[in-house]
Structures are given as C-alpha cells and as structure tokens.
Amino acid sequence: MEVFLAHAQISLTPLKSVDSLPESVRSRIAKMSNPGGRFDAGDVGAFDTPRRRLVFAGISDRYCLVHYEYGGIAYGNRTALFEIAGDQSSPL
C-alpha cells in the first residue's frame, strides 16, 4: 500500500486486525471490530457491539493510516492518518 503526502511517497505495511494497530492509535479511536466482524451500523445498538469496524490499515516507521466504517444516526466511513513517534501518536 502506498500513500502520497505533500510530495512524498510512503510505503505502508498492511495491518489485518485492530490489535495490530499501535496502542497510541487504538486509544484515539473508540472500540472497533476487525474487518468483516460484527459492528452496529445503526443508531440503536447492542451494548457490547462496537459502532466502528476496521476496513483497512497500514503502518510505516513514522505513520499509521486507519480506514473504518462507523454507525450511529448516519452510517459512514472515515480515514485517519497518525504520525507516530515512539509510543505517542498525533492525528494529522
């Protein structure tokens, strides 16, 4: 997977599960299920079912890209890019 940022090309290693995301990234996004897993796409949900589901993610030594579906009043998709430094992450 490749991403282009401000005239730079970055290669990302695909991640296949929520658990493979860095903890500093997971902590910035509410509970999420793995790709293909159960999630609540509607606005009335079960108490233990996440409202987000990972679609794909990728990581490099400096960046983590996360694309996920979310439910609620309106179903949608969101892509988030984080800069990683040690055990810290910052949304870009």
One Martini backbone bead per residue (centre of mass of N, CA, C, O) as a GRO file, in nm:
protein
   92
    1MET     BB    1   0.098   0.035   0.022
    2GLU     BB    2   0.039   0.375  -0.091
    3VAL     BB    3   0.130   0.715   0.002
    4PHE     BB    4   0.060   1.065  -0.052
    5LEU     BB    5   0.268   1.332   0.095
    6ALA     BB    6   0.370   1.617   0.019
    7HIS     BB    7   0.564   1.482  -0.212
    8ALA     BB    8   0.539   1.198  -0.070
    9GLN     BB    9   0.632   0.856  -0.052
   10ILE     BB   10   0.458   0.592   0.128
   11SER     BB   11   0.515   0.290   0.278
   12LEU     BB   12   0.281   0.035   0.375
   13THR     BB   13   0.194  -0.193   0.612
   14PRO     BB   14  -0.033  -0.413   0.645
   15LEU     BB   15  -0.323  -0.443   0.855
   16LYS     BB   16  -0.560  -0.701   0.995
   17SER     BB   17  -0.595  -0.567   1.291
   18VAL     BB   18  -0.657  -0.398   1.574
   19ASP     BB   19  -0.419  -0.521   1.749
   20SER     BB   20  -0.191  -0.407   1.534
   21LEU     BB   21  -0.228  -0.149   1.644
   22PRO     BB   22  -0.124   0.099   1.802
   23GLU     BB   23  -0.211   0.206   2.108
   24SER     BB   24  -0.207   0.516   2.040
   25VAL     BB   25  -0.432   0.473   1.823
   26ARG     BB   26  -0.656   0.307   1.963
   27SER     BB   27  -0.708   0.534   2.188
   28ARG     BB   28  -0.834   0.745   1.955
   29ILE     BB   29  -1.037   0.508   1.900
   30ALA     BB   30  -1.300   0.362   1.925
   31LYS     BB   31  -1.431   0.082   1.940
   32MET     BB   32  -1.331  -0.200   1.729
   33SER     BB   33  -1.363  -0.407   1.470
   34ASN     BB   34  -1.288  -0.631   1.257
   35PRO     BB   35  -1.273  -0.731   0.962
   36GLY     BB   36  -1.603  -0.858   0.919
   37GLY     BB   37  -1.718  -0.781   1.174
   38ARG     BB   38  -1.911  -0.690   1.417
   39PHE     BB   39  -2.144  -0.407   1.387
   40ASP     BB   40  -2.305  -0.095   1.457
   41ALA     BB   41  -2.481   0.087   1.204
   42GLY     BB   42  -2.680   0.204   1.392
   43ASP     BB   43  -2.866   0.391   1.651
   44VAL     BB   44  -2.945   0.103   1.772
   45GLY     BB   45  -2.772  -0.080   2.019
   46ALA     BB   46  -2.563  -0.288   2.143
   47PHE     BB   47  -2.358  -0.290   2.418
   48ASP     BB   48  -2.110  -0.492   2.285
   49THR     BB   49  -2.116  -0.340   2.010
   50PRO     BB   50  -1.948  -0.190   1.790
   51ARG     BB   51  -1.945   0.125   1.588
   52ARG     BB   52  -1.681   0.000   1.462
   53ARG     BB   53  -1.494  -0.088   1.149
   54LEU     BB   54  -1.239  -0.224   1.005
   55VAL     BB   55  -1.100  -0.210   0.680
   56PHE     BB   56  -0.809  -0.056   0.689
   57ALA     BB   57  -0.441  -0.074   0.733
   58GLY     BB   58  -0.129   0.115   0.790
   59ILE     BB   59   0.241   0.099   0.828
   60SER     BB   60   0.516   0.279   0.946
   61ASP     BB   61   0.773   0.434   1.113
   62ARG     BB   62   0.568   0.720   1.110
   63TYR     BB   63   0.289   0.589   1.009
   64CYS     BB   64  -0.084   0.572   1.039
   65LEU     BB   65  -0.348   0.409   0.866
   66VAL     BB   66  -0.715   0.451   0.903
   67HIS     BB   67  -1.000   0.257   0.796
   68TYR     BB   68  -1.353   0.317   0.877
   69GLU     BB   69  -1.652   0.226   1.004
   70TYR     BB   70  -1.971   0.388   1.099
   71GLY     BB   71  -2.218   0.441   1.331
   72GLY     BB   72  -2.560   0.562   1.374
   73ILE     BB   73  -2.745   0.795   1.246
   74ALA     BB   74  -2.494   0.779   1.045
   75TYR     BB   75  -2.345   0.622   0.803
   76GLY     BB   76  -1.978   0.564   0.763
   77ASN     BB   77  -1.654   0.692   0.668
   78ARG     BB   78  -1.305   0.683   0.785
   79THR     BB   79  -0.992   0.865   0.771
   80ALA     BB   80  -0.678   0.815   0.944
   81LEU     BB   81  -0.382   1.006   1.032
   82PHE     BB   82  -0.070   0.915   1.187
   83GLU     BB   83   0.185   1.018   1.388
   84ILE     BB   84   0.485   0.847   1.488
   85ALA     BB   85   0.647   0.856   1.827
   86GLY     BB   86   0.701   0.594   1.954
   87ASP     BB   87   0.432   0.592   2.200
   88GLN     BB   88   0.321   0.814   2.005
   89SER     BB   89   0.033   1.004   1.870
   90SER     BB   90  -0.072   1.209   1.582
   91PRO     BB   91  -0.301   1.374   1.425
   92LEU     BB   92  -0.338   1.491   1.068
   0.00000   0.00000   0.00000
